[in-house]
Amino acid sequence: MSSSSIRKHAGTGAASQPAVPEPSFAERARTLVYMTHIGSLSTLSRKQPGFPFGSVMPYGLDGHGRPIFLISTMAMHTQNLRADPRASLLVTQDDAGGDPLGASRVTLVGNVLPIPQSEVAEARKLYLARYANSKYWVDFEDFFFYRMDVVDVYYVGGFGVMGWVSASEYVGSQPDPLADSMAEIIQHMNADHKDALVLLARRFARIESQEATMTTVDRLGFQVRLKTQDGIRGARIAFLREVSNPAETRKALVEMVQQARSQA
């Protein structure tokens, strides 16, 4: 983890709750790009030199977190990239909960170049794994695979949470182990355990609230959006220990609720 993005959980006020670092910005960026299948690709306009040209773009992903695109020769992006490979890809959190500026997003900056013929088969496999509908046109003669070689990354985790991530940090990170189950965990907690979230916020974040909603969860903890007398607040609550799968997450949450109830 980079020292710039490791932050200790503050405000627990509980000696029994160790300060646990949050995932690095690099990890969070990799996780968001992994979980999302569509972004906004911006290339440099050939028609209007110097101006960015952006449009929605599905993408695949290789093992280094590099986006893979399948682009028609008729697309403006193809014309732009042939003239200048520099581009950016904006990826945003799918469910912003009605608060788009509070949602996570990441911008990858890099060079988008045609994938060498020797690597096309693997790129095709990776792309179809993430965007199955493309099987209807993936082999058309006017479609070609491109890949972004990332040179820089900018991550925004919500209000006041933002920073640059080097390409080496991004490529060297891995998606969070809860990435594939994150949506299910969040939906379950918000649908069936809202009272428990209020209790956890009171015990571990020392914040009284009338309503609590889990917005993100990772191997080290989770984020909640709280409705308080003073308005909407956000807080991060650390797990008692690191988790790596849904079963461990459930066990950790149950223990934390039991602890909160016993000390209420």
C-alpha positions as CSV (number, residue, x, y, z in Angstrom):
1,M,0.0,0.0,0.0
2,S,1.2,3.5,-0.7
3,S,1.7,5.7,2.4
4,S,-0.3,8.5,0.8
5,S,-3.5,6.4,0.8
6,I,-3.2,4.4,4.0
7,R,-5.5,5.9,6.5
8,K,-6.3,4.7,10.0
9,H,-9.8,4.4,11.1
10,A,-10.5,7.3,13.4
11,G,-13.2,8.1,15.8
12,T,-14.0,4.6,17.1
13,G,-13.3,5.7,20.7
14,A,-12.9,2.1,21.6
15,A,-9.7,0.6,23.0
16,S,-10.8,-2.9,22.0
17,Q,-11.1,-1.8,18.3
18,P,-7.6,-1.7,16.7
19,A,-6.9,1.0,14.1
20,V,-7.1,-0.8,10.8
21,P,-5.8,0.8,7.5
22,E,-8.2,1.2,4.7
23,P,-7.4,-0.3,1.3
24,S,-5.0,1.9,-0.7
25,F,-6.3,4.1,-3.5
26,A,-4.6,1.7,-5.9
27,E,-6.6,-1.2,-4.6
28,R,-9.8,0.7,-4.7
29,A,-9.2,1.8,-8.2
30,R,-8.4,-1.7,-9.4
31,T,-11.6,-3.0,-7.6
32,L,-13.8,-0.4,-9.2
33,V,-12.5,-1.0,-12.7
34,Y,-12.8,-4.8,-12.1
35,M,-16.4,-4.5,-11.0
36,T,-17.6,-2.2,-13.7
37,H,-17.9,-3.2,-17.4
38,I,-18.6,0.2,-19.1
39,G,-16.9,3.5,-18.9
40,S,-16.6,6.8,-20.8
41,L,-13.6,6.8,-23.2
42,S,-12.3,10.2,-24.2
43,T,-9.9,10.5,-27.1
44,L,-8.3,13.5,-28.8
45,S,-10.5,14.7,-31.6
46,R,-9.1,14.6,-35.1
47,K,-11.9,16.8,-36.4
48,Q,-11.4,19.4,-33.7
49,P,-7.7,19.3,-32.8
50,G,-7.0,19.7,-29.1
51,F,-10.6,18.9,-27.9
52,P,-11.5,15.7,-26.1
53,F,-14.1,13.5,-27.6
54,G,-15.9,11.2,-25.1
55,S,-18.5,8.4,-25.5
56,V,-19.7,5.3,-23.6
57,M,-17.4,2.4,-24.1
58,P,-17.6,-1.3,-22.9
59,Y,-14.3,-2.8,-21.9
60,G,-12.7,-6.0,-21.0
61,L,-9.8,-6.3,-18.5
62,D,-6.5,-8.2,-18.5
63,G,-4.6,-9.4,-15.5
64,H,-2.8,-6.2,-15.1
65,G,-5.9,-4.1,-14.9
66,R,-5.5,-2.8,-18.5
67,P,-8.8,-2.1,-20.3
68,I,-9.4,-3.9,-23.6
69,F,-11.7,-2.2,-26.2
70,L,-13.4,-3.6,-29.3
71,I,-13.8,-0.7,-31.7
72,S,-15.2,-0.5,-35.2
73,T,-13.2,1.2,-37.9
74,M,-16.3,3.4,-38.4
75,A,-16.1,4.8,-34.9
76,M,-14.8,8.3,-34.2
77,H,-12.5,6.8,-31.6
78,T,-10.7,4.7,-34.2
79,Q,-10.1,7.8,-36.3
80,N,-8.9,9.7,-33.3
81,L,-6.6,7.0,-31.9
82,R,-4.9,6.4,-35.3
83,A,-3.9,10.1,-35.1
84,D,-3.0,10.2,-31.4
85,P,-3.2,7.2,-29.0
86,R,-3.5,9.3,-25.8
87,A,-6.9,8.8,-24.1
88,S,-8.6,8.6,-20.7
89,L,-11.3,6.2,-19.4
90,L,-13.7,7.3,-16.7
91,V,-15.3,4.5,-14.7
92,T,-17.9,5.3,-12.1
93,Q,-19.6,3.3,-9.3
94,D,-22.8,1.7,-10.7
95,D,-25.1,2.4,-7.8
96,A,-24.5,6.0,-6.6
97,G,-27.5,5.9,-4.3
98,G,-28.9,9.1,-5.7
99,D,-25.7,10.9,-4.9
100,P,-23.4,10.9,-7.9
101,L,-20.7,13.2,-6.4
102,G,-20.5,10.9,-3.3
103,A,-19.9,7.9,-5.5
104,S,-16.5,6.4,-6.3
105,R,-15.0,7.0,-9.7
106,V,-11.6,6.5,-11.3
107,T,-10.0,8.0,-14.4
108,L,-7.3,5.9,-16.2
109,V,-5.0,7.9,-18.4
110,G,-2.9,6.1,-21.0
111,N,-2.1,5.2,-24.6
112,V,-4.7,3.1,-26.4
113,L,-3.1,1.0,-29.1
114,P,-4.1,-1.9,-31.4
115,I,-3.4,-5.2,-29.7
116,P,-0.7,-7.3,-31.6
117,Q,-2.2,-10.1,-33.6
118,S,-0.4,-12.7,-31.5
119,E,-2.3,-11.5,-28.4
120,V,-5.8,-11.1,-30.0
121,A,-7.0,-14.5,-29.1
122,E,-6.4,-13.9,-25.4
123,A,-7.9,-10.4,-25.6
124,R,-11.0,-11.8,-27.3
125,K,-11.4,-14.3,-24.5
126,L,-11.1,-11.7,-21.8
127,Y,-13.4,-9.3,-23.5
128,L,-16.2,-11.9,-24.1
129,A,-15.9,-13.0,-20.4
130,R,-16.9,-9.5,-19.4
131,Y,-19.1,-8.4,-22.2
132,A,-20.9,-11.5,-23.6
133,N,-23.2,-9.7,-25.9
134,S,-20.3,-8.7,-28.1
135,K,-20.2,-12.3,-29.4
136,Y,-22.7,-11.2,-32.1
137,W,-20.1,-8.8,-33.7
138,V,-16.7,-9.6,-32.2
139,D,-15.6,-11.4,-35.4
140,F,-16.8,-8.8,-37.9
141,E,-14.0,-7.7,-40.2
142,D,-14.3,-4.0,-39.3
143,F,-13.8,-4.5,-35.5
144,F,-10.4,-4.5,-33.9
145,F,-9.1,-4.9,-30.4
146,Y,-7.3,-2.1,-28.6
147,R,-5.7,-1.9,-25.1
148,M,-4.9,0.9,-22.9
149,D,-1.4,1.0,-21.5
150,V,-2.0,3.0,-18.3
151,V,0.4,5.8,-17.5
152,D,-1.5,7.4,-14.6
153,V,-4.6,7.0,-12.4
154,Y,-6.8,9.5,-10.5
155,Y,-9.1,8.0,-7.9
156,V,-12.1,9.7,-6.2
157,G,-13.7,7.8,-3.3
158,G,-16.4,10.4,-2.5
159,F,-16.4,13.9,-1.0
160,G,-12.9,14.9,0.1
161,V,-11.4,11.5,-0.8
162,M,-9.2,11.7,-3.8
163,G,-5.7,11.3,-5.1
164,W,-3.3,10.2,-7.8
165,V,-2.1,6.6,-8.1
166,S,1.0,5.7,-10.1
167,A,0.7,3.3,-12.9
168,S,3.0,0.9,-11.1
169,E,0.9,0.9,-8.0
170,Y,-2.3,0.4,-10.0
171,V,-0.9,-2.5,-12.0
172,G,0.7,-4.1,-8.9
173,S,-2.6,-4.1,-6.9
174,Q,-5.4,-6.6,-7.0
175,P,-9.2,-6.2,-6.8
176,D,-10.6,-6.6,-3.3
177,P,-11.5,-10.2,-2.4
178,L,-15.1,-9.1,-1.7
179,A,-15.5,-7.5,-5.1
180,D,-17.7,-10.3,-6.6
181,S,-19.9,-10.4,-3.5
182,M,-19.9,-6.7,-2.6
183,A,-23.3,-5.9,-4.1
184,E,-25.0,-8.9,-2.5
185,I,-23.5,-8.1,1.0
186,I,-24.6,-4.4,0.7
187,Q,-28.1,-5.3,-0.5
188,H,-28.6,-7.8,2.3
189,M,-27.4,-5.5,5.1
190,N,-29.5,-2.5,3.8
191,A,-32.6,-4.6,3.3
192,D,-32.5,-6.8,6.5
193,H,-30.2,-5.2,9.0
194,K,-30.6,-1.4,9.0
195,D,-31.1,-1.4,12.8
196,A,-27.8,-3.3,13.2
197,L,-26.0,-0.7,11.0
198,V,-27.4,2.1,13.3
199,L,-26.1,0.2,16.3
200,L,-22.7,-0.4,14.7
201,A,-22.3,3.3,13.8
202,R,-23.1,4.3,17.4
203,R,-20.7,1.8,18.9
204,F,-17.7,1.9,16.4
205,A,-18.0,5.4,14.8
206,R,-19.5,7.1,17.9
207,I,-22.2,8.7,15.7
208,E,-25.9,8.7,16.7
209,S,-28.1,8.4,13.7
210,Q,-31.7,7.8,12.8
211,E,-30.9,5.8,9.7
212,A,-27.8,4.0,8.3
213,T,-27.0,2.7,4.9
214,M,-24.0,0.6,3.9
215,T,-22.5,2.1,0.7
216,T,-19.3,0.0,0.3
217,V,-17.6,-2.9,1.9
218,D,-14.1,-4.3,1.5
219,R,-11.7,-6.7,3.2
220,L,-10.9,-4.2,6.0
221,G,-14.2,-2.6,6.7
222,F,-17.2,-0.8,5.3
223,Q,-18.6,2.7,4.7
224,V,-22.0,3.9,5.9
225,R,-24.1,6.9,5.0
226,L,-25.8,8.2,8.2
227,K,-28.9,10.3,8.6
228,T,-28.3,12.4,11.8
229,Q,-29.9,15.4,13.4
230,D,-27.2,17.5,11.8
231,G,-27.7,16.1,8.3
232,I,-26.2,13.4,6.2
233,R,-22.8,12.1,7.3
234,G,-20.4,9.4,6.2
235,A,-18.3,7.1,8.3
236,R,-16.0,4.2,7.9
237,I,-16.2,1.3,10.3
238,A,-13.3,-1.2,10.5
239,F,-13.8,-4.9,10.9
240,L,-12.3,-6.5,14.0
241,R,-10.1,-8.4,11.6
242,E,-9.5,-8.7,7.9
243,V,-12.0,-10.8,5.9
244,S,-11.6,-12.6,2.6
245,N,-15.0,-14.0,1.7
246,P,-18.8,-13.5,2.4
247,A,-18.8,-16.1,5.2
248,E,-16.0,-14.4,7.1
249,T,-17.7,-11.0,6.5
250,R,-21.0,-12.3,8.0
251,K,-19.2,-13.8,11.0
252,A,-17.3,-10.5,11.6
253,L,-20.5,-8.4,11.4
254,V,-22.3,-10.8,13.8
255,E,-19.5,-10.5,16.3
256,M,-19.5,-6.7,16.0
257,V,-23.3,-6.5,16.5
258,Q,-23.1,-8.8,19.6
259,Q,-20.3,-6.6,21.0
260,A,-22.2,-3.5,20.4
261,R,-25.3,-4.8,22.0
262,S,-23.4,-6.1,25.1
263,Q,-21.9,-2.7,25.6
264,A,-25.0,-0.7,24.8
